Amino acid sequence: MDDIFHLHQGDAPLLISLPHDGSELPADIAARLTDSARRVPDTDWHVSRLYAFARELGASIIRPRYSRYVIDLNRPPDDASLYPGQNTTGLCPAVQFSGEPVYQPGAEPDQAEIARRLEAYWRPYHDNLDAELQRIRGQHGRVVLWEGHSIRGRLPYLFEGALPDLNLGTAGGHSCSPALRQRLEEVLAAHPQYSHVVDGRFKGGYITRHYAAPETGVQAVQLELAQRTYMDEDSFAYDPVRAEALQQVLRALLQAVLA
């Protein structure tokens, strides 16, 4: 299924999902997008590069090929809002994080097209994510699903002010054990050069909330990175120096997951 997503299978009880890492657009969709949207600015840029080291820890990693503008893999299939009452974007986003339109006037997908995209792109990713969780749990008796995300640090359409550097989400403490949450908080506190929050604006999206079942050995955690911590937010260029420093924190977090 490398034409839709890529799955690397490891041997540790850890699956890293990077559902917004993809940046490609099918030609027929790209032709209907606005000029600004064709740059796919809402991509979680370079997160697969940031987390590449996790293979050394034995982690499995799943990441898509296509942009969230094709379909957002971290939204529920019925497109119910994850943050009622707040600005957000949907299953097949019509609005960018800036509030600008994704599509040229009249070119938005209708319900039939959204249903086709759901089956062609969303379903395969989730079927294989679920199967990999079950494989790992069957092998180890437990598994942690780590949702790796990033976002521009200032987006007035979505939130006020500047986002903290590291935004840990545990669905308000429901998606993982108190012990795991505490270990992760201790790691964050040990790196005061980065600001952080737990269960702030980003508590965890559909994947974190849907697959978490701590009582049966499946824990889930989301980490939303402010992109200034490892890249230039305007040019989308990766910054190796900033990224290397951040990777030390990411490594400590994933080691706490595996402890």
C-alpha positions as CSV (number, residue, x, y, z in Angstrom):
1,M,0.0,0.0,0.0
2,D,3.0,2.3,-0.4
3,D,0.9,4.3,-2.9
4,I,-1.4,5.4,-0.1
5,F,0.8,5.1,3.1
6,H,4.1,3.6,4.3
7,L,4.3,1.2,7.3
8,H,7.6,0.3,8.9
9,Q,7.2,-2.6,11.3
10,G,9.4,-2.6,14.4
11,D,9.7,-5.0,17.4
12,A,8.9,-2.7,20.3
13,P,5.5,-2.0,21.9
14,L,5.3,1.4,20.2
15,L,3.5,2.6,17.1
16,I,4.1,6.1,15.8
17,S,1.4,7.5,13.6
18,L,2.1,10.6,11.6
19,P,-1.2,11.2,9.9
20,H,-0.4,14.7,8.6
21,D,3.1,14.0,7.3
22,G,1.9,13.6,3.7
23,S,2.2,16.5,1.3
24,E,1.3,15.2,-2.1
25,L,-1.9,16.1,-4.0
26,P,-3.5,14.1,-6.8
27,A,-3.5,16.2,-10.0
28,D,-7.3,16.4,-10.3
29,I,-7.6,17.7,-6.7
30,A,-4.6,20.1,-7.0
31,A,-6.1,21.7,-10.1
32,R,-9.1,22.8,-8.0
33,L,-7.2,24.3,-5.1
34,T,-6.3,28.0,-4.5
35,D,-2.7,29.0,-5.2
36,S,-2.0,29.3,-1.4
37,A,-3.5,25.9,-0.7
38,R,-1.3,24.2,-3.4
39,R,1.6,24.9,-1.1
40,V,-0.2,22.6,1.4
41,P,0.8,25.0,4.3
42,D,-1.0,23.0,6.9
43,T,1.3,19.9,6.5
44,D,3.0,18.6,9.6
45,W,6.3,19.3,7.9
46,H,9.2,17.0,8.3
47,V,7.8,15.0,11.2
48,S,8.8,11.7,9.6
49,R,12.4,13.1,9.5
50,L,12.2,14.2,13.1
51,Y,11.0,10.8,14.3
52,A,13.3,8.7,12.0
53,F,15.5,7.9,15.0
54,A,12.6,6.0,16.6
55,R,13.4,3.0,14.3
56,E,16.5,2.5,16.5
57,L,14.2,2.1,19.5
58,G,12.2,-0.6,17.7
59,A,9.2,1.6,17.0
60,S,6.7,0.9,14.2
61,I,5.9,4.0,12.1
62,I,3.0,4.6,9.8
63,R,2.7,7.7,7.6
64,P,0.6,8.7,4.6
65,R,1.6,9.9,1.2
66,Y,-1.1,12.5,0.6
67,S,-1.9,15.8,2.2
68,R,-4.6,16.4,4.7
69,Y,-6.3,18.5,2.0
70,V,-7.2,15.2,0.3
71,I,-8.6,13.9,3.5
72,D,-7.8,14.4,7.1
73,L,-6.8,11.1,8.6
74,N,-7.2,12.4,12.2
75,R,-10.9,13.3,11.8
76,P,-13.8,10.9,12.4
77,P,-15.4,9.4,9.4
78,D,-18.7,11.2,10.2
79,D,-16.8,14.5,10.4
80,A,-18.1,15.3,13.9
81,S,-16.2,18.2,15.5
82,L,-13.5,17.2,17.9
83,Y,-13.6,20.7,19.5
84,P,-17.2,21.8,19.6
85,G,-17.6,25.6,19.6
86,Q,-14.1,26.3,18.4
87,N,-12.8,26.9,14.9
88,T,-11.4,23.8,13.4
89,T,-11.1,22.1,10.0
90,G,-13.0,19.0,8.7
91,L,-12.6,15.6,7.2
92,C,-12.1,17.1,3.7
93,P,-11.0,20.6,4.7
94,A,-12.5,23.5,2.9
95,V,-10.7,26.1,5.0
96,Q,-7.0,26.5,5.7
97,F,-5.6,27.0,9.2
98,S,-5.3,30.7,8.2
99,G,-9.0,30.9,7.5
100,E,-8.5,31.2,3.8
101,P,-10.3,28.8,1.4
102,V,-8.7,25.6,0.2
103,Y,-10.7,25.4,-3.0
104,Q,-11.4,27.8,-5.8
105,P,-15.1,29.0,-5.7
106,G,-17.5,26.2,-6.5
107,A,-14.7,23.5,-6.6
108,E,-15.3,22.0,-3.2
109,P,-15.9,18.2,-3.0
110,D,-19.5,17.1,-2.7
111,Q,-20.7,14.3,-0.3
112,A,-20.2,11.6,-3.0
113,E,-16.6,12.7,-3.5
114,I,-15.9,12.8,0.2
115,A,-17.3,9.3,0.5
116,R,-15.0,8.1,-2.3
117,R,-12.0,9.7,-0.6
118,L,-12.9,8.1,2.7
119,E,-12.8,4.7,1.1
120,A,-9.7,5.3,-1.1
121,Y,-7.4,7.1,1.5
122,W,-8.9,7.2,5.0
123,R,-10.0,3.6,5.3
124,P,-6.7,1.9,4.3
125,Y,-4.7,4.0,6.7
126,H,-7.0,3.2,9.6
127,D,-7.4,-0.5,8.8
128,N,-3.6,-0.9,8.8
129,L,-3.1,1.3,11.8
130,D,-5.6,-0.9,13.7
131,A,-4.0,-4.1,12.4
132,E,-0.6,-3.0,13.5
133,L,-1.8,-2.1,17.0
134,Q,-3.3,-5.6,17.3
135,R,-0.1,-7.2,16.0
136,I,2.1,-5.3,18.5
137,R,-0.3,-5.9,21.4
138,G,-0.5,-9.6,20.5
139,Q,3.3,-9.7,20.6
140,H,3.9,-7.7,23.8
141,G,0.6,-7.7,25.6
142,R,0.6,-3.9,25.4
143,V,1.2,-1.1,23.0
144,V,1.5,2.7,23.0
145,L,0.2,4.7,20.1
146,W,2.2,7.9,19.7
147,E,0.5,10.5,17.5
148,G,3.2,12.8,16.1
149,H,2.0,16.2,14.9
150,S,3.3,19.8,14.4
151,I,1.7,23.1,13.6
152,R,2.6,26.8,13.2
153,G,3.0,28.4,16.5
154,R,0.7,31.3,15.8
155,L,-2.7,30.7,14.1
156,P,-5.3,33.3,15.2
157,Y,-8.0,31.4,13.3
158,L,-7.5,28.4,15.6
159,F,-6.2,29.7,18.9
160,E,-5.2,32.9,20.7
161,G,-1.6,34.0,21.1
162,A,1.4,31.7,20.7
163,L,1.2,27.9,21.2
164,P,3.6,26.4,23.7
165,D,6.6,24.5,22.2
166,L,5.4,21.1,23.2
167,N,1.7,20.2,23.5
168,L,1.0,16.8,25.0
169,G,-2.5,15.4,24.7
170,T,-4.0,12.5,26.6
171,A,-7.7,13.2,26.1
172,G,-7.8,14.8,29.5
173,G,-6.1,11.8,31.0
174,H,-8.4,9.2,29.5
175,S,-6.1,7.8,26.7
176,C,-3.3,6.6,28.8
177,S,-2.5,5.5,32.4
178,P,-1.8,8.1,35.1
179,A,1.7,6.6,35.4
180,L,2.6,7.1,31.8
181,R,1.2,10.6,31.8
182,Q,3.3,11.4,34.8
183,R,6.5,10.0,33.3
184,L,6.0,12.1,30.2
185,E,5.2,15.3,32.2
186,E,8.5,14.7,34.1
187,V,10.4,14.5,30.9
188,L,8.9,17.8,29.7
189,A,9.6,19.5,33.0
190,A,13.3,18.3,32.8
191,H,13.7,20.4,29.6
192,P,12.7,23.9,30.6
193,Q,14.2,25.4,27.4
194,Y,10.9,24.3,25.8
195,S,7.6,25.6,27.0
196,H,5.0,22.9,27.4
197,V,1.4,22.2,28.3
198,V,-0.6,19.0,28.9
199,D,-4.1,18.7,27.6
200,G,-4.2,22.3,26.5
201,R,-5.6,23.4,23.2
202,F,-4.7,20.1,21.6
203,K,-6.0,17.2,23.8
204,G,-5.7,14.6,21.1
205,G,-7.5,14.1,17.8
206,Y,-9.7,11.3,16.5
207,I,-6.9,8.7,16.4
208,T,-5.8,9.3,20.0
209,R,-9.4,9.2,21.3
210,H,-10.7,6.4,19.1
211,Y,-7.9,3.8,19.5
212,A,-7.0,4.4,23.1
213,A,-8.2,1.6,25.5
214,P,-5.8,1.6,28.4
215,E,-7.8,-1.1,30.2
216,T,-7.0,-3.5,27.4
217,G,-3.4,-2.5,27.0
218,V,-3.7,0.1,24.3
219,Q,-2.5,3.6,25.4
220,A,-2.4,6.6,23.2
221,V,-0.7,10.0,23.4
222,Q,-0.5,12.9,21.0
223,L,2.4,15.4,20.8
224,E,1.7,18.6,18.9
225,L,5.0,20.5,18.3
226,A,5.2,24.2,17.5
227,Q,7.1,24.1,14.2
228,R,9.4,26.9,15.3
229,T,11.2,24.3,17.5
230,Y,12.7,22.6,14.4
231,M,12.1,24.5,11.2
232,D,11.4,27.9,9.6
233,E,7.6,28.4,9.6
234,D,7.6,30.7,6.6
235,S,9.8,28.8,4.1
236,F,9.0,25.3,5.6
237,A,12.7,24.7,5.6
238,Y,14.1,22.1,8.1
239,D,16.6,23.5,10.6
240,P,19.0,20.7,11.5
241,V,20.5,22.4,14.5
242,R,17.1,23.1,16.1
243,A,15.8,19.7,15.1
244,E,18.7,17.8,16.6
245,A,18.2,19.6,20.0
246,L,14.5,18.8,19.9
247,Q,15.2,15.1,19.0
248,Q,16.9,14.7,22.3
249,V,13.6,15.5,24.0
250,L,11.6,13.3,21.7
251,R,14.0,10.5,22.4
252,A,13.6,10.9,26.1
253,L,9.8,11.0,25.7
254,L,9.7,7.8,23.7
255,Q,12.1,6.1,26.1
256,A,9.7,7.0,28.9
257,V,6.9,5.4,26.9
258,L,8.9,2.2,26.6
259,A,10.0,2.1,30.3
